[in-house]
Amino acid sequence: MFRLVLLSVTQAILMCSAQSLFKVAAVRMGTFSWTWAFFRDGILTNWALLASGICALCGMLEWIYMLRHFPFSIVYPLSSLSFLFGMVIAVVFFHETVVWTQWVGVLLILAGCGLIVK
């Protein structure tokens, strides 16, 4: 079961990293327009968009591995670990304010994950 938890944490970190990098990429893109300059400068040379895709691909491959080797009824709920990492990234990197009720919600999700792997 330790292996499943380790894989779940890694997969959640990868997917949360992908979404966070996608947010950075979206901010760097600027205002959308159907011009070559937008696609060249906003998309094709956007390192955060590339990094987001790489993280998402690795997370998806790990997800496929987990689905093949572990019960879906355990694997799928463990994907909610990404909520914890998302909250931490929101606070640390995006300097967002997270209220105490959101932290309580994340703790309840983690408690649920603990009960699932028990």
C-alpha positions in Angstrom: 0.0 0.0 0.0 3.0 2.3 0.6 3.9 2.0 -3.1 0.4 3.1 -4.1 0.5 6.1 -1.8 3.9 7.1 -3.1 2.7 6.8 -6.7 -0.4 8.8 -5.9 1.5 11.6 -4.3 3.9 11.7 -7.3 1.0 11.7 -9.8 -0.8 14.4 -7.8 2.3 16.6 -7.8 2.8 16.1 -11.5 -0.8 17.0 -12.4 -0.8 20.0 -10.0 2.5 21.2 -11.4 1.0 20.8 -14.9 -2.0 23.0 -14.0 0.1 25.5 -12.2 2.5 25.8 -15.1 -0.5 26.1 -17.4 -1.7 29.1 -15.3 1.8 30.7 -15.7 1.7 30.0 -19.4 -1.8 31.5 -19.8 -0.7 34.7 -18.0 2.4 35.0 -20.2 0.3 34.6 -23.4 -1.2 38.0 -23.2 -4.4 39.0 -25.1 -5.5 36.5 -27.7 -5.4 37.4 -31.3 -5.4 35.5 -34.6 -2.0 36.7 -35.5 1.3 35.0 -36.2 3.0 37.2 -33.5 0.6 35.9 -30.8 1.2 32.2 -31.7 5.0 32.8 -32.1 5.5 34.8 -28.9 2.5 33.6 -26.8 2.5 29.9 -27.6 5.4 28.5 -29.5 8.1 30.1 -27.4 6.2 29.8 -24.1 8.5 27.6 -21.9 5.8 27.2 -19.2 3.3 25.8 -21.7 5.9 23.2 -22.8 6.7 22.3 -19.2 3.0 22.0 -18.4 2.6 19.5 -21.3 5.6 17.5 -20.1 4.3 17.3 -16.6 0.8 16.4 -17.8 2.1 13.7 -20.0 4.2 12.1 -17.2 1.3 12.3 -14.8 -1.0 10.7 -17.4 1.5 7.8 -18.0 1.8 7.3 -14.2 -2.1 7.4 -14.0 -2.3 4.7 -16.6 0.2 2.5 -14.7 -1.8 3.0 -11.4 -5.1 2.1 -13.1 -3.6 -1.1 -14.5 -2.1 -2.3 -11.2 -4.4 -1.1 -8.5 -8.1 -1.1 -7.8 -10.0 1.8 -9.3 -12.0 2.3 -6.1 -8.7 3.1 -4.3 -6.7 4.8 -7.0 -9.4 7.4 -8.1 -10.1 8.9 -4.6 -6.4 9.2 -4.0 -6.1 11.6 -7.0 -7.8 14.1 -4.6 -4.4 14.5 -3.0 -3.8 17.2 -5.7 -6.1 19.5 -3.7 -3.5 19.8 -1.0 -0.7 20.5 -3.4 -2.9 23.0 -5.2 -3.5 24.9 -2.0 0.2 25.0 -1.2 1.1 26.2 -4.6 -1.6 28.9 -4.5 -0.1 30.2 -1.3 3.6 29.9 -2.0 3.9 30.7 -5.7 0.8 32.7 -6.6 0.6 34.5 -3.2 -3.2 33.8 -2.9 -5.1 34.1 0.3 -6.5 30.8 1.5 -9.1 31.0 4.3 -9.3 28.6 7.2 -12.4 26.9 5.9 -10.5 25.9 2.7 -7.8 24.3 4.8 -10.4 22.4 6.9 -11.8 21.1 3.6 -8.4 19.9 2.5 -7.8 18.2 5.9 -11.2 16.4 5.5 -10.1 15.3 2.0 -6.8 14.0 3.4 -8.7 12.2 6.2 -10.8 10.5 3.6 -7.7 9.5 1.7 -6.3 8.0 4.9 -9.5 6.0 5.4 -9.4 4.7 1.8 -5.9 3.3 2.0 -6.5 1.8 5.5 
